[in-house]
Amino acid sequence: MAAALSGVCATLFALHPTASPGVPKPPARSAERLLSTPYVLLLAGMALLGTCFGSVQVGVTATTEALGRPGAAGLLYGFIGFTSSLAGIAAAGLPARWELASRLRAGTVLLFAAACVLLVSGGGLWTLTAAVGLLGVAVAPQMITMFGLVERTVPTVRLGEAMAALVSALVLAQSAGTFLGGWATTRFGPAAPFAITAGAAASALLLAACTATEQRYRRRTPTAQAIQTVQTAPIAPGGHAHDGGGDGGPHTVAPAARPCRPAPTDLQGPTQAGVS
């Protein structure tokens, strides 16, 4: 089923008419730096979110097994994905006046609240279900917000690298969270991984509260090199220059009007026809 869904949905996504047919490869690698303080902070936030993922997976597996319901673990994983998907769709309807930095802070508050519910769930199946559902609600909007902030803070030509590194931070931290969760389960019991979840969520909340501001994540302005590139744009056939446009698309600048030549005047005077 997973292979069928991936194949069908990925194909439809790739063939959607709104997809861009592609852009020419830039002639040279951008000299602009990829790593910056805002981007490193986003990498750290995504890593903490991945740690929550990994530890919750181990905790859910260990808790359901301790309750004598090991088959419920898969259902709980699915419930996390279900609530996360709904929250991600609902995030598209959030008002634009709610800034991304504020959304990130709110998402970490919700993540920490869900982790606290996990800690006090007492090993009950229904309380565990409610807690992981709340955790799922916090996940997708927070990820969407961080991807949006990355788009603001890295050079446009290096956006693909930045997104790939952000996803890698999530996956690597999820592996680390799984490892730590397994170790905690062995040493302290089935509910111990949720303490790791709560610690990672608290760290994410503290990080966002101290660093997530609109001033820090303000949209990048074009560099002097980019402005010079626009000013020296090549002349297209027909005498039109492409200036790049303020909206990101190619605009056509009309050629300058040529000065009009004055009409020839008769400087020879009247003709001498008929004069003897």
C-alpha positions as CSV (number, residue, x, y, z in Angstrom):
1,M,0.0,0.0,0.0
2,A,2.8,2.4,0.8
3,A,4.5,1.7,-2.5
4,A,1.2,2.3,-4.4
5,L,0.4,5.5,-2.6
6,S,4.0,6.8,-3.1
7,G,4.0,5.9,-6.8
8,V,0.5,7.4,-7.6
9,C,0.8,10.5,-5.5
10,A,4.3,11.3,-6.5
11,T,3.5,10.9,-10.1
12,L,0.4,13.1,-9.9
13,F,2.4,15.7,-8.0
14,A,5.2,15.7,-10.7
15,L,2.7,15.9,-13.6
16,H,0.5,18.6,-12.1
17,P,0.1,21.5,-14.6
18,T,1.3,24.1,-12.0
19,A,4.7,22.4,-11.8
20,S,7.5,24.5,-13.3
21,P,9.1,22.9,-16.5
22,G,12.5,23.8,-15.1
23,V,14.9,26.7,-15.2
24,P,18.3,27.0,-16.8
25,K,21.2,25.9,-14.5
26,P,23.1,28.9,-13.2
27,P,26.4,29.4,-14.8
28,A,28.4,29.3,-11.6
29,R,27.9,28.2,-8.0
30,S,26.7,31.0,-5.7
31,A,29.4,32.6,-3.6
32,E,26.8,33.5,-0.9
33,R,27.2,31.6,2.4
34,L,24.6,29.0,3.2
35,L,25.2,28.8,7.0
36,S,24.0,31.7,9.0
37,T,22.8,32.1,12.6
38,P,19.0,32.0,11.7
39,Y,19.6,28.9,9.5
40,V,21.6,27.1,12.2
41,L,18.9,27.8,14.7
42,L,16.3,26.2,12.4
43,L,18.5,23.2,12.0
44,A,18.7,22.8,15.8
45,G,14.9,23.2,16.1
46,M,14.3,20.6,13.5
47,A,16.7,18.2,15.2
48,L,14.9,18.6,18.5
49,L,11.6,17.8,16.7
50,G,13.3,14.7,15.3
51,T,14.4,13.7,18.7
52,C,10.8,13.9,19.8
53,F,9.7,11.6,17.0
54,G,12.3,8.9,17.7
55,S,11.7,8.8,21.5
56,V,7.9,8.8,21.1
57,Q,8.1,5.8,18.7
58,V,10.0,3.8,21.2
59,G,7.8,4.9,24.1
60,V,4.6,4.0,22.3
61,T,6.0,0.5,21.4
62,A,7.2,-0.2,24.9
63,T,4.1,1.1,26.6
64,T,1.6,-0.8,24.5
65,E,3.7,-4.0,24.9
66,A,3.7,-3.5,28.7
67,L,-0.1,-3.0,28.6
68,G,-0.5,-6.3,26.8
69,R,-1.6,-4.6,23.5
70,P,1.4,-4.6,21.3
71,G,-0.8,-4.5,18.2
72,A,-2.0,-1.0,19.2
73,A,1.3,0.6,18.5
74,G,0.8,0.7,14.8
75,L,-2.6,2.2,15.3
76,L,-1.2,4.9,17.5
77,Y,1.5,5.7,14.9
78,G,-1.2,6.0,12.3
79,F,-3.2,8.3,14.6
80,I,-0.2,10.6,15.0
81,G,0.1,10.9,11.2
82,F,-3.7,11.4,10.9
83,T,-3.8,14.3,13.4
84,S,-0.6,15.8,11.9
85,S,-2.0,15.7,8.4
86,L,-5.2,17.5,9.5
87,A,-3.2,20.1,11.3
88,G,-1.0,20.7,8.3
89,I,-4.0,21.2,6.1
90,A,-5.6,23.6,8.6
91,A,-2.3,25.6,8.8
92,A,-2.9,26.7,5.2
93,G,-5.9,28.7,6.5
94,L,-4.1,30.6,9.1
95,P,-4.2,34.4,8.6
96,A,-1.2,35.9,6.9
97,R,-1.0,38.6,9.7
98,W,0.1,35.8,12.1
99,E,3.9,36.0,11.5
100,L,5.9,32.8,11.0
101,A,8.1,33.4,14.1
102,S,5.0,33.7,16.3
103,R,3.7,30.5,14.8
104,L,6.9,28.7,15.6
105,R,6.7,29.8,19.2
106,A,3.1,28.7,19.4
107,G,4.0,25.3,17.9
108,T,6.7,24.6,20.4
109,V,4.3,25.5,23.2
110,L,1.9,22.9,21.9
111,L,4.7,20.3,21.4
112,F,5.8,20.8,25.1
113,A,2.2,20.5,26.3
114,A,1.8,17.2,24.4
115,A,5.0,15.9,25.9
116,C,3.9,16.7,29.4
117,V,0.6,14.9,28.8
118,L,2.7,11.9,27.7
119,L,4.6,12.0,31.0
120,V,1.4,12.0,33.1
121,S,-0.6,9.6,31.0
122,G,0.0,6.9,33.7
123,G,0.3,4.1,31.2
124,G,-3.3,4.1,30.2
125,L,-4.1,3.3,26.5
126,W,-6.7,6.1,26.1
127,T,-4.6,8.8,27.7
128,L,-1.7,7.7,25.6
129,T,-3.9,8.0,22.5
130,A,-5.0,11.5,23.4
131,A,-1.4,12.5,24.1
132,V,0.1,11.2,20.8
133,G,-2.9,12.8,18.9
134,L,-2.0,16.2,20.5
135,L,1.6,15.6,19.6
136,G,0.6,15.0,16.0
137,V,-1.3,18.3,15.9
138,A,1.9,20.1,16.9
139,V,4.2,18.5,14.4
140,A,3.0,19.4,10.9
141,P,2.4,23.2,11.5
142,Q,5.8,23.5,13.2
143,M,7.6,21.7,10.3
144,I,5.8,23.9,7.7
145,T,6.7,27.0,9.6
146,M,10.4,26.1,9.7
147,F,10.5,25.4,6.0
148,G,8.9,28.8,5.4
149,L,11.5,30.5,7.6
150,V,14.3,28.7,5.8
151,E,13.0,30.2,2.5
152,R,13.5,33.6,4.0
153,T,17.0,33.1,5.5
154,V,19.1,31.4,2.8
155,P,20.1,32.5,-0.7
156,T,17.5,31.6,-3.3
157,V,20.0,29.7,-5.5
158,R,21.0,27.5,-2.5
159,L,17.4,26.8,-1.3
160,G,17.6,23.1,-2.4
161,E,20.7,22.5,-0.3
162,A,19.1,24.2,2.7
163,M,15.9,22.1,2.5
164,A,17.9,18.9,2.1
165,A,20.0,19.7,5.1
166,L,17.0,20.5,7.2
167,V,15.3,17.2,6.4
168,S,18.6,15.4,7.1
169,A,18.8,17.0,10.5
170,L,15.3,15.7,11.2
171,V,16.1,12.1,10.2
172,L,19.4,12.0,12.0
173,A,18.0,13.3,15.2
174,Q,15.1,10.9,14.9
175,S,17.6,8.1,14.8
176,A,19.4,9.5,17.9
177,G,16.0,9.8,19.7
178,T,15.2,6.2,18.9
179,F,18.6,5.1,20.3
180,L,18.2,7.1,23.5
181,G,14.6,5.9,23.9
182,G,15.7,2.3,23.6
183,W,18.5,2.8,26.2
184,A,16.0,4.6,28.6
185,T,13.5,1.8,28.2
186,T,16.1,-0.8,29.1
187,R,17.3,1.1,32.1
188,F,14.2,2.7,33.5
189,G,11.1,1.2,32.1
190,P,8.6,1.6,29.2
191,A,7.6,5.2,30.1
192,A,11.1,6.5,30.3
193,P,11.4,7.5,26.6
194,F,8.7,10.1,27.1
195,A,11.0,11.9,29.5
196,I,13.4,12.3,26.6
197,T,10.5,13.6,24.5
198,A,9.7,16.1,27.2
199,G,13.3,17.2,27.4
200,A,13.6,17.7,23.7
201,A,10.3,19.6,23.6
202,A,11.3,21.9,26.4
203,S,14.6,22.6,24.7
204,A,12.7,23.5,21.5
205,L,10.4,25.8,23.4
206,L,13.3,27.5,25.1
207,L,15.1,27.9,21.8
208,A,12.1,29.4,20.0
209,A,11.2,31.7,22.9
210,C,14.7,33.1,22.9
211,T,15.5,33.3,19.2
212,A,12.3,33.2,17.1
213,T,11.7,36.9,16.2
214,E,10.6,38.6,13.0
215,Q,13.7,40.7,13.1
216,R,15.9,37.6,13.1
217,Y,14.0,35.9,10.3
218,R,13.3,38.9,8.1
219,R,13.2,38.2,4.4
220,R,16.6,38.5,2.6
221,T,17.2,41.5,0.4
222,P,18.9,41.1,-3.0
223,T,22.7,41.3,-2.8
224,A,24.8,43.9,-4.7
225,Q,25.9,41.1,-7.1
226,A,22.3,40.2,-7.9
227,I,21.4,43.9,-8.5
228,Q,24.4,44.2,-10.8
229,T,23.3,41.2,-12.7
230,V,19.9,42.7,-13.3
231,Q,21.4,46.0,-14.4
232,T,23.7,44.3,-16.9
233,A,21.1,42.0,-18.3
234,P,21.7,40.9,-21.9
235,I,19.8,42.5,-24.8
236,A,17.3,40.2,-26.3
237,P,16.7,40.0,-30.1
238,G,14.7,43.0,-31.2
239,G,16.5,45.5,-28.9
240,H,14.6,44.6,-25.7
241,A,16.4,44.1,-22.4
242,H,15.1,41.7,-19.8
243,D,15.4,43.4,-16.4
244,G,14.3,40.4,-14.2
245,G,11.2,42.2,-12.9
246,G,10.4,43.1,-9.4
247,D,8.1,40.1,-9.1
248,G,10.7,37.6,-10.0
249,G,9.7,37.1,-13.6
250,P,11.3,38.4,-16.8
251,H,10.0,41.8,-17.9
252,T,10.6,43.5,-21.2
253,V,12.0,47.0,-21.3
254,A,11.1,48.9,-24.5
255,P,14.0,50.4,-26.4
256,A,14.5,54.2,-26.1
257,A,12.8,56.2,-28.7
258,R,14.9,57.5,-31.5
259,P,15.0,61.3,-32.1
260,C,13.0,62.4,-35.0
261,R,14.8,63.9,-38.0
262,P,13.6,67.3,-39.2
263,A,11.8,67.3,-42.5
264,P,13.9,68.6,-45.4
265,T,13.2,72.2,-46.3
266,D,13.4,73.8,-49.7
267,L,16.5,76.0,-49.6
268,Q,16.9,76.6,-53.4
269,G,14.1,79.0,-53.7
270,P,11.5,79.0,-56.5
271,T,12.4,77.1,-59.7
272,Q,13.6,78.9,-62.7
273,A,11.3,77.1,-65.1
274,G,9.8,79.5,-67.6
275,V,12.3,82.3,-66.8
276,S,14.2,83.4,-69.9
